[in-house]
Amino acid sequence: MKKISLALLLIIGFSSFAQNRFFYDYKFIPDSTDKANVLKEIMLLDIDKSGSKYYGQEKFVADSTSQADVERQLKLSPNNISIS
């Protein structure tokens, strides 16, 4: 009985800190006539209570960079933000 309660406690503990971002190595052929041209892209899948999002790593980096730039501008001048 002690082992079962310990296992149950561990399962509950691990599930509360479960990973909600998954990385995939996506391989695709953009032109079906050129099968030797295989491209790869890292894709991310974010899962939370409100839903899921699936996007490329380049979009994640671009969004993170843009967000950091806006936050920096807000600290320097809260009333003047330039989004380019």
N, CA, C and O atoms as a Maestro MAE file, in Angstrom:
{
 s_m_m2io_version
 :::
 2.0.0
}

f_m_ct {
 s_m_title
 :::
 protein
 m_atom[336] {
  # First column is atom index #
  i_m_mmod_type
  r_m_x_coord
  r_m_y_coord
  r_m_z_coord
  i_m_residue_number
  s_m_chain_name
  s_m_pdb_residue_name
  s_m_pdb_atom_name
  i_m_atomic_number
  :::
  1 25 0.829 -1.191 0.000 1 A "MET " " N  " 7
  2 3 0.000 0.000 0.000 1 A "MET " " CA " 6
  3 2 0.876 1.257 0.000 1 A "MET " " C  " 6
  4 15 0.534 2.261 -0.625 1 A "MET " " O  " 8
  5 25 1.996 1.191 0.701 2 A "LYS " " N  " 7
  6 3 2.904 2.333 0.768 2 A "LYS " " CA " 6
  7 2 3.496 2.635 -0.609 2 A "LYS " " C  " 6
  8 15 3.659 3.798 -0.976 2 A "LYS " " O  " 8
  9 25 3.819 1.579 -1.373 3 A "LYS " " N  " 7
  10 3 4.382 1.761 -2.712 3 A "LYS " " CA " 6
  11 2 3.361 2.376 -3.668 3 A "LYS " " C  " 6
  12 15 3.710 3.204 -4.508 3 A "LYS " " O  " 8
  13 25 2.109 1.970 -3.537 4 A "ILE " " N  " 7
  14 3 1.066 2.499 -4.414 4 A "ILE " " CA " 6
  15 2 0.853 3.983 -4.146 4 A "ILE " " C  " 6
  16 15 0.730 4.771 -5.084 4 A "ILE " " O  " 8
  17 25 0.808 4.371 -2.870 5 A "SER " " N  " 7
  18 3 0.615 5.790 -2.558 5 A "SER " " CA " 6
  19 2 1.816 6.614 -2.989 5 A "SER " " C  " 6
  20 15 1.645 7.759 -3.409 5 A "SER " " O  " 8
  21 25 3.014 6.079 -2.901 6 A "LEU " " N  " 7
  22 3 4.201 6.798 -3.353 6 A "LEU " " CA " 6
  23 2 4.164 6.963 -4.874 6 A "LEU " " C  " 6
  24 15 4.480 8.036 -5.389 6 A "LEU " " O  " 8
  25 25 3.785 5.920 -5.584 7 A "ALA " " N  " 7
  26 3 3.693 5.999 -7.039 7 A "ALA " " CA " 6
  27 2 2.630 7.010 -7.455 7 A "ALA " " C  " 6
  28 15 2.846 7.792 -8.381 7 A "ALA " " O  " 8
  29 25 1.492 6.999 -6.783 8 A "LEU " " N  " 7
  30 3 0.422 7.949 -7.087 8 A "LEU " " CA " 6
  31 2 0.881 9.379 -6.814 8 A "LEU " " C  " 6
  32 15 0.594 10.279 -7.603 8 A "LEU " " O  " 8
  33 25 1.575 9.593 -5.733 9 A "LEU " " N  " 7
  34 3 2.094 10.917 -5.400 9 A "LEU " " CA " 6
  35 2 3.093 11.394 -6.460 9 A "LEU " " C  " 6
  36 15 3.072 12.561 -6.852 9 A "LEU " " O  " 8
  37 25 3.957 10.505 -6.917 10 A "LEU " " N  " 7
  38 3 4.932 10.864 -7.951 10 A "LEU " " CA " 6
  39 2 4.244 11.212 -9.268 10 A "LEU " " C  " 6
  40 15 4.622 12.177 -9.932 10 A "LEU " " O  " 8
  41 25 3.243 10.432 -9.643 11 A "ILE " " N  " 7
  42 3 2.522 10.700 -10.893 11 A "ILE " " CA " 6
  43 2 1.828 12.048 -10.835 11 A "ILE " " C  " 6
  44 15 1.879 12.808 -11.802 11 A "ILE " " O  " 8
  45 25 1.188 12.357 -9.734 12 A "ILE " " N  " 7
  46 3 0.515 13.646 -9.580 12 A "ILE " " CA " 6
  47 2 1.538 14.782 -9.603 12 A "ILE " " C  " 6
  48 15 1.300 15.823 -10.215 12 A "ILE " " O  " 8
  49 25 2.657 14.585 -8.946 13 A "GLY " " N  " 7
  50 3 3.709 15.606 -8.926 13 A "GLY " " CA " 6
  51 2 4.286 15.878 -10.299 13 A "GLY " " C  " 6
  52 15 4.479 17.033 -10.679 13 A "GLY " " O  " 8
  53 25 4.565 14.814 -11.051 14 A "PHE " " N  " 7
  54 3 5.127 15.002 -12.389 14 A "PHE " " CA " 6
  55 2 4.110 15.603 -13.347 14 A "PHE " " C  " 6
  56 15 4.476 16.397 -14.214 14 A "PHE " " O  " 8
  57 25 2.847 15.241 -13.208 15 A "SER " " N  " 7
  58 3 1.840 15.777 -14.121 15 A "SER " " CA " 6
  59 2 1.591 17.253 -13.869 15 A "SER " " C  " 6
  60 15 1.207 17.969 -14.794 15 A "SER " " O  " 8
  61 25 1.794 17.729 -12.658 16 A "SER " " N  " 7
  62 3 1.578 19.148 -12.390 16 A "SER " " CA " 6
  63 2 2.697 20.009 -12.969 16 A "SER " " C  " 6
  64 15 2.498 21.202 -13.195 16 A "SER " " O  " 8
  65 25 3.867 19.427 -13.212 17 A "PHE " " N  " 7
  66 3 4.980 20.150 -13.815 17 A "PHE " " CA " 6
  67 2 5.282 19.629 -15.209 17 A "PHE " " C  " 6
  68 15 6.434 19.638 -15.642 17 A "PHE " " O  " 8
  69 25 4.254 19.176 -15.912 18 A "ALA " " N  " 7
  70 3 4.439 18.577 -17.235 18 A "ALA " " CA " 6
  71 2 4.889 19.627 -18.246 18 A "ALA " " C  " 6
  72 15 4.552 20.806 -18.134 18 A "ALA " " O  " 8
  73 25 5.641 19.182 -19.214 19 A "GLN " " N  " 7
  74 3 6.117 20.053 -20.269 19 A "GLN " " CA " 6
  75 2 4.950 20.446 -21.162 19 A "GLN " " C  " 6
  76 15 4.124 19.601 -21.506 19 A "GLN " " O  " 8
  77 25 4.872 21.705 -21.539 20 A "ASN " " N  " 7
  78 3 3.808 22.134 -22.421 20 A "ASN " " CA " 6
  79 2 4.336 22.670 -23.748 20 A "ASN " " C  " 6
  80 15 3.564 23.232 -24.526 20 A "ASN " " O  " 8
  81 25 5.627 22.513 -24.027 21 A "ARG " " N  " 7
  82 3 6.214 22.879 -25.316 21 A "ARG " " CA " 6
  83 2 6.982 21.673 -25.855 21 A "ARG " " C  " 6
  84 15 7.834 21.094 -25.180 21 A "ARG " " O  " 8
  85 25 6.648 21.319 -27.091 22 A "PHE " " N  " 7
  86 3 7.281 20.181 -27.746 22 A "PHE " " CA " 6
  87 2 7.947 20.654 -29.027 22 A "PHE " " C  " 6
  88 15 7.421 21.519 -29.727 22 A "PHE " " O  " 8
  89 25 9.102 20.084 -29.330 23 A "PHE " " N  " 7
  90 3 9.860 20.433 -30.526 23 A "PHE " " CA " 6
  91 2 9.806 19.269 -31.508 23 A "PHE " " C  " 6
  92 15 9.931 18.110 -31.112 23 A "PHE " " O  " 8
  93 25 9.618 19.583 -32.795 24 A "TYR " " N  " 7
  94 3 9.567 18.573 -33.840 24 A "TYR " " CA " 6
  95 2 10.543 18.948 -34.949 24 A "TYR " " C  " 6
  96 15 10.722 20.124 -35.265 24 A "TYR " " O  " 8
  97 25 11.163 17.944 -35.525 25 A "ASP " " N  " 7
  98 3 12.015 18.137 -36.691 25 A "ASP " " CA " 6
  99 2 11.158 17.817 -37.913 25 A "ASP " " C  " 6
  100 15 10.910 16.649 -38.212 25 A "ASP " " O  " 8
  101 25 10.708 18.856 -38.618 26 A "TYR " " N  " 7
  102 3 9.784 18.726 -39.743 26 A "TYR " " CA " 6
  103 2 10.588 18.691 -41.037 26 A "TYR " " C  " 6
  104 15 11.313 19.639 -41.339 26 A "TYR " " O  " 8
  105 25 10.471 17.615 -41.798 27 A "LYS " " N  " 7
  106 3 11.150 17.486 -43.087 27 A "LYS " " CA " 6
  107 2 10.096 17.462 -44.185 27 A "LYS " " C  " 6
  108 15 9.073 16.786 -44.073 27 A "LYS " " O  " 8
  109 25 10.367 18.215 -45.252 28 A "PHE " " N  " 7
  110 3 9.398 18.276 -46.343 28 A "PHE " " CA " 6
  111 2 10.099 18.510 -47.676 28 A "PHE " " C  " 6
  112 15 11.238 18.974 -47.723 28 A "PHE " " O  " 8
  113 25 9.398 18.179 -48.754 29 A "ILE " " N  " 7
  114 3 9.884 18.368 -50.117 29 A "ILE " " CA " 6
  115 2 8.998 19.447 -50.747 29 A "ILE " " C  " 6
  116 15 7.830 19.189 -51.038 29 A "ILE " " O  " 8
  117 25 9.542 20.658 -50.962 30 A "PRO " " N  " 7
  118 3 8.713 21.743 -51.490 30 A "PRO " " CA " 6
  119 2 8.287 21.549 -52.947 30 A "PRO " " C  " 6
  120 15 7.236 22.042 -53.356 30 A "PRO " " O  " 8
  121 25 9.097 20.836 -53.728 31 A "ASP " " N  " 7
  122 3 8.794 20.603 -55.138 31 A "ASP " " CA " 6
  123 2 8.785 19.098 -55.385 31 A "ASP " " C  " 6
  124 15 9.817 18.439 -55.256 31 A "ASP " " O  " 8
  125 25 7.642 18.564 -55.734 32 A "SER " " N  " 7
  126 3 7.519 17.109 -55.892 32 A "SER " " CA " 6
  127 2 8.322 16.570 -57.069 32 A "SER " " C  " 6
  128 15 8.556 15.364 -57.148 32 A "SER " " O  " 8
  129 25 8.749 17.441 -57.989 33 A "THR " " N  " 7
  130 3 9.562 16.972 -59.110 33 A "THR " " CA " 6
  131 2 11.040 16.889 -58.743 33 A "THR " " C  " 6
  132 15 11.824 16.292 -59.482 33 A "THR " " O  " 8
  133 25 11.432 17.478 -57.615 34 A "ASP " " N  " 7
  134 3 12.825 17.453 -57.153 34 A "ASP " " CA " 6
  135 2 12.870 16.782 -55.781 34 A "ASP " " C  " 6
  136 15 12.973 17.455 -54.755 34 A "ASP " " O  " 8
  137 25 12.793 15.475 -55.773 35 A "LYS " " N  " 7
  138 3 12.712 14.727 -54.517 35 A "LYS " " CA " 6
  139 2 14.014 14.751 -53.723 35 A "LYS " " C  " 6
  140 15 14.018 14.399 -52.544 35 A "LYS " " O  " 8
  141 25 15.116 15.157 -54.346 36 A "ALA " " N  " 7
  142 3 16.391 15.234 -53.632 36 A "ALA " " CA " 6
  143 2 16.469 16.483 -52.750 36 A "ALA " " C  " 6
  144 15 17.294 16.551 -51.839 36 A "ALA " " O  " 8
  145 25 15.613 17.462 -53.019 37 A "ASN " " N  " 7
  146 3 15.621 18.717 -52.263 37 A "ASN " " CA " 6
  147 2 14.716 18.575 -51.032 37 A "ASN " " C  " 6
  148 15 13.541 18.939 -51.061 37 A "ASN " " O  " 8
  149 25 15.287 18.045 -49.966 38 A "VAL " " N  " 7
  150 3 14.539 17.868 -48.717 38 A "VAL " " CA " 6
  151 2 14.935 18.990 -47.760 38 A "VAL " " C  " 6
  152 15 16.107 19.152 -47.422 38 A "VAL " " O  " 8
  153 25 13.941 19.754 -47.336 39 A "LEU " " N  " 7
  154 3 14.188 20.854 -46.404 39 A "LEU " " CA " 6
  155 2 13.770 20.442 -45.003 39 A "LEU " " C  " 6
  156 15 12.880 19.611 -44.824 39 A "LEU " " O  " 8
  157 25 14.427 21.038 -44.007 40 A "LYS " " N  " 7
  158 3 14.107 20.754 -42.606 40 A "LYS " " CA " 6
  159 2 13.797 22.058 -41.889 40 A "LYS " " C  " 6
  160 15 14.367 23.108 -42.189 40 A "LYS " " O  " 8
  161 25 12.882 21.963 -40.937 41 A "GLU " " N  " 7
  162 3 12.547 23.114 -40.111 41 A "GLU " " CA " 6
  163 2 12.178 22.607 -38.717 41 A "GLU " " C  " 6
  164 15 11.518 21.579 -38.572 41 A "GLU " " O  " 8
  165 25 12.608 23.335 -37.709 42 A "ILE " " N  " 7
  166 3 12.228 23.009 -36.338 42 A "ILE " " CA " 6
  167 2 10.847 23.626 -36.090 42 A "ILE " " C  " 6
  168 15 10.647 24.821 -36.303 42 A "ILE " " O  " 8
  169 25 9.908 22.804 -35.644 43 A "MET " " N  " 7
  170 3 8.550 23.264 -35.350 43 A "MET " " CA " 6
  171 2 8.298 23.136 -33.852 43 A "MET " " C  " 6
  172 15 8.843 22.248 -33.197 43 A "MET " " O  " 8
  173 25 7.467 24.027 -33.316 44 A "LEU " " N  " 7
  174 3 7.124 24.011 -31.900 44 A "LEU " " CA " 6
  175 2 5.621 23.811 -31.744 44 A "LEU " " C  " 6
  176 15 4.825 24.331 -32.526 44 A "LEU " " O  " 8
  177 25 5.254 23.059 -30.734 45 A "LEU " " N  " 7
  178 3 3.856 22.862 -30.370 45 A "LEU " " CA " 6
  179 2 3.708 23.265 -28.918 45 A "LEU " " C  " 6
  180 15 4.284 22.640 -28.028 45 A "LEU " " O  " 8
  181 25 2.926 24.319 -28.682 46 A "ASP " " N  " 7
  182 3 2.637 24.781 -27.322 46 A "ASP " " CA " 6
  183 2 1.224 24.340 -26.962 46 A "ASP " " C  " 6
  184 15 0.287 24.534 -27.736 46 A "ASP " " O  " 8
  185 25 1.079 23.749 -25.789 47 A "ILE " " N  " 7
  186 3 -0.215 23.275 -25.326 47 A "ILE " " CA " 6
  187 2 -0.503 23.913 -23.971 47 A "ILE " " C  " 6
  188 15 0.330 23.872 -23.065 47 A "ILE " " O  " 8
  189 25 -1.693 24.503 -23.843 48 A "ASP " " N  " 7
  190 3 -2.134 25.007 -22.548 48 A "ASP " " CA " 6
  191 2 -3.641 24.820 -22.426 48 A "ASP " " C  " 6
  192 15 -4.271 24.208 -23.289 48 A "ASP " " O  " 8
  193 25 -4.207 25.342 -21.366 49 A "LYS " " N  " 7
  194 3 -5.632 25.119 -21.096 49 A "LYS " " CA " 6
  195 2 -6.538 25.743 -22.149 49 A "LYS " " C  " 6
  196 15 -7.623 25.225 -22.415 49 A "LYS " " O  " 8
  197 25 -6.109 26.843 -22.747 50 A "SER " " N  " 7
  198 3 -6.958 27.536 -23.720 50 A "SER " " CA " 6
  199 2 -6.864 26.951 -25.128 50 A "SER " " C  " 6
  200 15 -7.693 27.275 -25.978 50 A "SER " " O  " 8
  201 25 -5.879 26.103 -25.391 51 A "GLY " " N  " 7
  202 3 -5.738 25.503 -26.715 51 A "GLY " " CA " 6
  203 2 -4.295 25.180 -27.033 51 A "GLY " " C  " 6
  204 15 -3.459 25.072 -26.136 51 A "GLY " " O  " 8
  205 25 -4.007 25.027 -28.318 52 A "SER " " N  " 7
  206 3 -2.643 24.703 -28.740 52 A "SER " " CA " 6
  207 2 -2.247 25.576 -29.922 52 A "SER " " C  " 6
  208 15 -3.096 26.062 -30.670 52 A "SER " " O  " 8
  209 25 -0.930 25.765 -30.075 53 A "LYS " " N  " 7
  210 3 -0.382 26.539 -31.186 53 A "LYS " " CA " 6
  211 2 0.766 25.744 -31.782 53 A "LYS " " C  " 6
  212 15 1.586 25.181 -31.056 53 A "LYS " " O  " 8
  213 25 0.823 25.701 -33.111 54 A "TYR " " N  " 7
  214 3 1.865 24.985 -33.838 54 A "TYR " " CA " 6
  215 2 2.505 25.973 -34.798 54 A "TYR " " C  " 6
  216 15 1.821 26.533 -35.655 54 A "TYR " " O  " 8
  217 25 3.812 26.196 -34.666 55 A "TYR " " N  " 7
  218 3 4.476 27.200 -35.478 55 A "TYR " " CA " 6
  219 2 5.952 26.859 -35.630 55 A "TYR " " C  " 6
  220 15 6.485 26.009 -34.917 55 A "TYR " " O  " 8
  221 25 6.606 27.541 -36.578 56 A "GLY " " N  " 7
  222 3 8.017 27.326 -36.843 56 A "GLY " " CA " 6
  223 2 8.906 28.069 -35.859 56 A "GLY " " C  " 6
  224 15 8.496 29.062 -35.258 56 A "GLY " " O  " 8
  225 25 10.127 27.576 -35.703 57 A "GLN " " N  " 7
  226 3 11.070 28.188 -34.773 57 A "GLN " " CA " 6
  227 2 11.423 29.612 -35.200 57 A "GLN " " C  " 6
  228 15 11.635 30.478 -34.351 57 A "GLN " " O  " 8
  229 25 11.487 29.859 -36.509 58 A "GLU " " N  " 7
  230 3 11.813 31.212 -36.976 58 A "GLU " " CA " 6
  231 2 10.753 32.214 -36.526 58 A "GLU " " C  " 6
  232 15 11.093 33.334 -36.147 58 A "GLU " " O  " 8
  233 25 9.483 31.836 -36.560 59 A "LYS " " N  " 7
  234 3 8.412 32.720 -36.092 59 A "LYS " " CA " 6
  235 2 8.549 32.953 -34.588 59 A "LYS " " C  " 6
  236 15 8.343 34.070 -34.113 59 A "LYS " " O  " 8
  237 25 8.892 31.911 -33.842 60 A "PHE " " N  " 7
  238 3 9.073 32.048 -32.399 60 A "PHE " " CA " 6
  239 2 10.195 33.036 -32.085 60 A "PHE " " C  " 6
  240 15 10.044 33.892 -31.213 60 A "PHE " " O  " 8
  241 25 11.313 32.920 -32.789 61 A "VAL " " N  " 7
  242 3 12.453 33.820 -32.560 61 A "VAL " " CA " 6
  243 2 12.076 35.245 -32.948 61 A "VAL " " C  " 6
  244 15 12.399 36.188 -32.226 61 A "VAL " " O  " 8
  245 25 11.391 35.411 -34.089 62 A "ALA " " N  " 7
  246 3 10.991 36.744 -34.538 62 A "ALA " " CA " 6
  247 2 10.016 37.377 -33.542 62 A "ALA " " C  " 6
  248 15 10.148 38.554 -33.205 62 A "ALA " " O  " 8
  249 25 9.032 36.593 -33.069 63 A "ASP " " N  " 7
  250 3 8.073 37.113 -32.099 63 A "ASP " " CA " 6
  251 2 8.756 37.483 -30.789 63 A "ASP " " C  " 6
  252 15 8.433 38.509 -30.191 63 A "ASP " " O  " 8
  253 25 9.697 36.655 -30.339 64 A "SER " " N  " 7
  254 3 10.415 36.928 -29.093 64 A "SER " " CA " 6
  255 2 11.252 38.190 -29.215 64 A "SER " " C  " 6
  256 15 11.317 38.987 -28.278 64 A "SER " " O  " 8
  257 25 11.894 38.376 -30.363 65 A "THR " " N  " 7
  258 3 12.711 39.560 -30.601 65 A "THR " " CA " 6
  259 2 11.847 40.809 -30.631 65 A "THR " " C  " 6
  260 15 12.200 41.833 -30.045 65 A "THR " " O  " 8
  261 25 10.706 40.720 -31.319 66 A "SER " " N  " 7
  262 3 9.791 41.865 -31.388 66 A "SER " " CA " 6
  263 2 9.253 42.212 -30.012 66 A "SER " " C  " 6
  264 15 9.175 43.388 -29.655 66 A "SER " " O  " 8
  265 25 8.885 41.218 -29.245 67 A "GLN " " N  " 7
  266 3 8.349 41.452 -27.908 67 A "GLN " " CA " 6
  267 2 9.404 42.107 -27.015 67 A "GLN " " C  " 6
  268 15 9.091 43.024 -26.255 67 A "GLN " " O  " 8
  269 25 10.647 41.641 -27.104 68 A "ALA " " N  " 7
  270 3 11.717 42.232 -26.300 68 A "ALA " " CA " 6
  271 2 11.957 43.683 -26.695 68 A "ALA " " C  " 6
  272 15 12.229 44.523 -25.837 68 A "ALA " " O  " 8
  273 25 11.859 43.985 -27.995 69 A "ASP " " N  " 7
  274 3 12.053 45.353 -28.462 69 A "ASP " " CA " 6
  275 2 10.949 46.273 -27.934 69 A "ASP " " C  " 6
  276 15 11.230 47.387 -27.489 69 A "ASP " " O  " 8
  277 25 9.705 45.815 -27.980 70 A "VAL " " N  " 7
  278 3 8.587 46.625 -27.468 70 A "VAL " " CA " 6
  279 2 8.729 46.845 -25.966 70 A "VAL " " C  " 6
  280 15 8.497 47.951 -25.479 70 A "VAL " " O  " 8
  281 25 9.105 45.807 -25.228 71 A "GLU " " N  " 7
  282 3 9.290 45.956 -23.781 71 A "GLU " " CA " 6
  283 2 10.404 46.950 -23.464 71 A "GLU " " C  " 6
  284 15 10.285 47.736 -22.525 71 A "GLU " " O  " 8
  285 25 11.485 46.919 -24.244 72 A "ARG " " N  " 7
  286 3 12.595 47.858 -24.046 72 A "ARG " " CA " 6
  287 2 12.128 49.290 -24.303 72 A "ARG " " C  " 6
  288 15 12.471 50.204 -23.552 72 A "ARG " " O  " 8
  289 25 11.335 49.485 -25.377 73 A "GLN " " N  " 7
  290 3 10.824 50.825 -25.689 73 A "GLN " " CA " 6
  291 2 9.868 51.314 -24.610 73 A "GLN " " C  " 6
  292 15 9.865 52.500 -24.279 73 A "GLN " " O  " 8
  293 25 9.062 50.422 -24.060 74 A "LEU " " N  " 7
  294 3 8.133 50.806 -22.991 74 A "LEU " " CA " 6
  295 2 8.878 51.292 -21.757 74 A "LEU " " C  " 6
  296 15 8.434 52.225 -21.087 74 A "LEU " " O  " 8
  297 25 10.007 50.664 -21.455 75 A "LYS " " N  " 7
  298 3 10.794 51.090 -20.295 75 A "LYS " " CA " 6
  299 2 11.424 52.462 -20.532 75 A "LYS " " C  " 6
  300 15 11.484 53.294 -19.627 75 A "LYS " " O  " 8
  301 25 11.897 52.690 -21.777 76 A "LEU " " N  " 7
  302 3 12.580 53.949 -22.077 76 A "LEU " " CA " 6
  303 2 11.600 55.105 -22.240 76 A "LEU " " C  " 6
  304 15 11.826 56.195 -21.714 76 A "LEU " " O  " 8
  305 25 10.507 54.864 -22.973 77 A "SER " " N  " 7
  306 3 9.536 55.929 -23.251 77 A "SER " " CA " 6
  307 2 8.150 55.310 -23.378 77 A "SER " " C  " 6
  308 15 7.765 54.890 -24.469 77 A "SER " " O  " 8
  309 25 7.398 55.246 -22.291 78 A "PRO " " N  " 7
  310 3 6.096 54.561 -22.301 78 A "PRO " " CA " 6
  311 2 5.069 55.138 -23.269 78 A "PRO " " C  " 6
  312 15 4.154 54.425 -23.682 78 A "PRO " " O  " 8
  313 25 5.197 56.404 -23.638 79 A "ASN " " N  " 7
  314 3 4.190 57.048 -24.494 79 A "ASN " " CA " 6
  315 2 4.583 57.076 -25.973 79 A "ASN " " C  " 6
  316 15 3.826 57.586 -26.799 79 A "ASN " " O  " 8
  317 25 5.757 56.536 -26.317 80 A "ASN " " N  " 7
  318 3 6.226 56.592 -27.693 80 A "ASN " " CA " 6
  319 2 6.813 55.236 -28.079 80 A "ASN " " C  " 6
  320 15 7.951 54.922 -27.731 80 A "ASN " " O  " 8
  321 25 6.022 54.432 -28.805 81 A "ILE " " N  " 7
  322 3 6.475 53.100 -29.233 81 A "ILE " " CA " 6
  323 2 6.506 53.047 -30.735 81 A "ILE " " C  " 6
  324 15 5.554 53.461 -31.397 81 A "ILE " " O  " 8
  325 25 7.596 52.539 -31.283 82 A "SER " " N  " 7
  326 3 7.733 52.379 -32.726 82 A "SER " " CA " 6
  327 2 7.786 50.886 -33.052 82 A "SER " " C  " 6
  328 15 8.678 50.174 -32.590 82 A "SER " " O  " 8
  329 25 6.836 50.424 -33.843 83 A "ILE " " N  " 7
  330 3 6.811 49.010 -34.240 83 A "ILE " " CA " 6
  331 2 7.187 48.938 -35.706 83 A "ILE " " C  " 6
  332 15 6.464 49.445 -36.564 83 A "ILE " " O  " 8
  333 25 8.308 48.314 -35.993 84 A "SER " " N  " 7
  334 3 8.743 48.203 -37.389 84 A "SER " " CA " 6
  335 2 8.845 46.765 -37.812 84 A "SER " " C  " 6
  336 15 9.197 46.481 -38.957 84 A "SER " " O  " 8
  :::
 }
 m_bond[335] {
  # First column is bond index #
  i_m_from
  i_m_to
  i_m_order
  :::
  1 1 2 1
  2 2 3 1
  3 3 4 2
  4 3 5 1
  5 5 6 1
  6 6 7 1
  7 7 8 2
  8 7 9 1
  9 9 10 1
  10 10 11 1
  11 11 12 2
  12 11 13 1
  13 13 14 1
  14 14 15 1
  15 15 16 2
  16 15 17 1
  17 17 18 1
  18 18 19 1
  19 19 20 2
  20 19 21 1
  21 21 22 1
  22 22 23 1
  23 23 24 2
  24 23 25 1
  25 25 26 1
  26 26 27 1
  27 27 28 2
  28 27 29 1
  29 29 30 1
  30 30 31 1
  31 31 32 2
  32 31 33 1
  33 33 34 1
  34 34 35 1
  35 35 36 2
  36 35 37 1
  37 37 38 1
  38 38 39 1
  39 39 40 2
  40 39 41 1
  41 41 42 1
  42 42 43 1
  43 43 44 2
  44 43 45 1
  45 45 46 1
  46 46 47 1
  47 47 48 2
  48 47 49 1
  49 49 50 1
  50 50 51 1
  51 51 52 2
  52 51 53 1
  53 53 54 1
  54 54 55 1
  55 55 56 2
  56 55 57 1
  57 57 58 1
  58 58 59 1
  59 59 60 2
  60 59 61 1
  61 61 62 1
  62 62 63 1
  63 63 64 2
  64 63 65 1
  65 65 66 1
  66 66 67 1
  67 67 68 2
  68 67 69 1
  69 69 70 1
  70 70 71 1
  71 71 72 2
  72 71 73 1
  73 73 74 1
  74 74 75 1
  75 75 76 2
  76 75 77 1
  77 77 78 1
  78 78 79 1
  79 79 80 2
  80 79 81 1
  81 81 82 1
  82 82 83 1
  83 83 84 2
  84 83 85 1
  85 85 86 1
  86 86 87 1
  87 87 88 2
  88 87 89 1
  89 89 90 1
  90 90 91 1
  91 91 92 2
  92 91 93 1
  93 93 94 1
  94 94 95 1
  95 95 96 2
  96 95 97 1
  97 97 98 1
  98 98 99 1
  99 99 100 2
  100 99 101 1
  101 101 102 1
  102 102 103 1
  103 103 104 2
  104 103 105 1
  105 105 106 1
  106 106 107 1
  107 107 108 2
  108 107 109 1
  109 109 110 1
  110 110 111 1
  111 111 112 2
  112 111 113 1
  113 113 114 1
  114 114 115 1
  115 115 116 2
  116 115 117 1
  117 117 118 1
  118 118 119 1
  119 119 120 2
  120 119 121 1
  121 121 122 1
  122 122 123 1
  123 123 124 2
  124 123 125 1
  125 125 126 1
  126 126 127 1
  127 127 128 2
  128 127 129 1
  129 129 130 1
  130 130 131 1
  131 131 132 2
  132 131 133 1
  133 133 134 1
  134 134 135 1
  135 135 136 2
  136 135 137 1
  137 137 138 1
  138 138 139 1
  139 139 140 2
  140 139 141 1
  141 141 142 1
  142 142 143 1
  143 143 144 2
  144 143 145 1
  145 145 146 1
  146 146 147 1
  147 147 148 2
  148 147 149 1
  149 149 150 1
  150 150 151 1
  151 151 152 2
  152 151 153 1
  153 153 154 1
  154 154 155 1
  155 155 156 2
  156 155 157 1
  157 157 158 1
  158 158 159 1
  159 159 160 2
  160 159 161 1
  161 161 162 1
  162 162 163 1
  163 163 164 2
  164 163 165 1
  165 165 166 1
  166 166 167 1
  167 167 168 2
  168 167 169 1
  169 169 170 1
  170 170 171 1
  171 171 172 2
  172 171 173 1
  173 173 174 1
  174 174 175 1
  175 175 176 2
  176 175 177 1
  177 177 178 1
  178 178 179 1
  179 179 180 2
  180 179 181 1
  181 181 182 1
  182 182 183 1
  183 183 184 2
  184 183 185 1
  185 185 186 1
  186 186 187 1
  187 187 188 2
  188 187 189 1
  189 189 190 1
  190 190 191 1
  191 191 192 2
  192 191 193 1
  193 193 194 1
  194 194 195 1
  195 195 196 2
  196 195 197 1
  197 197 198 1
  198 198 199 1
  199 199 200 2
  200 199 201 1
  201 201 202 1
  202 202 203 1
  203 203 204 2
  204 203 205 1
  205 205 206 1
  206 206 207 1
  207 207 208 2
  208 207 209 1
  209 209 210 1
  210 210 211 1
  211 211 212 2
  212 211 213 1
  213 213 214 1
  214 214 215 1
  215 215 216 2
  216 215 217 1
  217 217 218 1
  218 218 219 1
  219 219 220 2
  220 219 221 1
  221 221 222 1
  222 222 223 1
  223 223 224 2
  224 223 225 1
  225 225 226 1
  226 226 227 1
  227 227 228 2
  228 227 229 1
  229 229 230 1
  230 230 231 1
  231 231 232 2
  232 231 233 1
  233 233 234 1
  234 234 235 1
  235 235 236 2
  236 235 237 1
  237 237 238 1
  238 238 239 1
  239 239 240 2
  240 239 241 1
  241 241 242 1
  242 242 243 1
  243 243 244 2
  244 243 245 1
  245 245 246 1
  246 246 247 1
  247 247 248 2
  248 247 249 1
  249 249 250 1
  250 250 251 1
  251 251 252 2
  252 251 253 1
  253 253 254 1
  254 254 255 1
  255 255 256 2
  256 255 257 1
  257 257 258 1
  258 258 259 1
  259 259 260 2
  260 259 261 1
  261 261 262 1
  262 262 263 1
  263 263 264 2
  264 263 265 1
  265 265 266 1
  266 266 267 1
  267 267 268 2
  268 267 269 1
  269 269 270 1
  270 270 271 1
  271 271 272 2
  272 271 273 1
  273 273 274 1
  274 274 275 1
  275 275 276 2
  276 275 277 1
  277 277 278 1
  278 278 279 1
  279 279 280 2
  280 279 281 1
  281 281 282 1
  282 282 283 1
  283 283 284 2
  284 283 285 1
  285 285 286 1
  286 286 287 1
  287 287 288 2
  288 287 289 1
  289 289 290 1
  290 290 291 1
  291 291 292 2
  292 291 293 1
  293 293 294 1
  294 294 295 1
  295 295 296 2
  296 295 297 1
  297 297 298 1
  298 298 299 1
  299 299 300 2
  300 299 301 1
  301 301 302 1
  302 302 303 1
  303 303 304 2
  304 303 305 1
  305 305 306 1
  306 306 307 1
  307 307 308 2
  308 307 309 1
  309 309 310 1
  310 310 311 1
  311 311 312 2
  312 311 313 1
  313 313 314 1
  314 314 315 1
  315 315 316 2
  316 315 317 1
  317 317 318 1
  318 318 319 1
  319 319 320 2
  320 319 321 1
  321 321 322 1
  322 322 323 1
  323 323 324 2
  324 323 325 1
  325 325 326 1
  326 326 327 1
  327 327 328 2
  328 327 329 1
  329 329 330 1
  330 330 331 1
  331 331 332 2
  332 331 333 1
  333 333 334 1
  334 334 335 1
  335 335 336 2
  :::
 }
}
